């Protein structure tokens, strides 16, 4: 079926943009709560960005 996976691709792209956004990086590195998440997750930036959701 043509376009059957379009929603999945759109969701993956939105998640990528979210994780790479400068605002998310700032929240992780410049706030106590963000840095706590980072250290809890062994500085895994992708996982920490997802945890902020």
QUIMOKA-V259144 format. One record per helix or strand of 3 or more residues. SS is the DSSP state (helix for helix, strand for strand). FROM is the first residue (numbers start at 1). LEN is the number of residues. Records with the same first field share a line. If there is no record, write none. Layout:
SS = FROM-LEN, FROM-LEN
This chain:
helix = 6-15, 22-9, 32-9, 45-8
